[in-house]
């Protein structure tokens, strides 16, 4: 609703509302933009500068929460890095300027598999974050063996520090440390309870080094 304007208090409330209680289980934080939100470099730059990069920074930010947070969690046992990922839903983000902005701030572009929103595979951080919503029908369609095999190939390339090619990329190749990367894959095609089965099937293709099946 705020369109990233004057969001300091909202960020404080979010971080005070419970995510810090996850401790070492806290993974990347996903920020989703609605389909009507267009690319605005200056507004995004200001927002990215507000984002905490450690749990200690997040705790300090959370201390500024307002009374709407009834049971705040604003303490951490030890500081740990925080990662952020951005999911876009408007075609105006398909520009090299957006990719360059994400890379300057070390924020991952979500690889979102969906028929309704832009699909980009630009690597912009030291990790990759993919969300599989269903490539034929949003939140409904599942992934057959051929589709899962293709996703397994992508995940293996990303995990090895490589990229998938230029077909679905609008920026230059990633120039950061490429020895290896963490890769997070979430299935969101849950309308027909396909998500857990597809996640487990992909995990089997990737082998025993994969953790989780959610």
C-alpha positions, 0 to 999 in steps of 0.5 A: 500500500505504501509503494515503498514510500515511508516504510521505516515503521512498517519494516520495524514492525515486520522484523519485530513480529517474529522472523528473528525468533527463527534464529539460524533457521531464518533463510532469505527474506522474500519481498514481492511487488504487486503486478501494478508496481512499476520499476522505479530505480530511485525508490528501490535504491532508497528501499534497499538501503533500509534493508538490514544485512545482519540479524543484529541490524534487523533487531535494532530496526525492530526496536522501533516497532509501534504498538500494533506489535503485541509480542515483539521479538527484537533480540538475537543471540548472535549476529548472522547475515541476512539475505533478501530476494525480490519478486517482480510482477511487471514487465517494466523491471525487464531492464539492465538497470534493475539487474545492475541495481540488485547486484550493487546491493547483493539482492537476488532476483527471484526466478519466478516460473509463471505464465502471468509475470516476467520470467528472468534468470539473471543471477544478481547475488551470491545465491539464487532464489526460485519460485515455481508457481506453475508454468501453465496455470498459476498455482495449479499446474504441476511439473512433469518429469521433463519439467523437473529434469529441466529445473534440476539442470538449472539448479545444478548449474546455479549451485556450481556457480554457473549461469543458465545462458542468455535466453532469459537474461536482460543484464550482463553475465554475473561477475561475482564469486562463482565457485558455488552458490546456495540455491533455494527452490520453492514450489507454490503450485499448491491449489491441488496440493501439487507442491510437496510432491513436486518438491520431493520429486525435484529433491530426488533428482538432485541427490542427497546433498539437497536439504528440505522438500517444502 
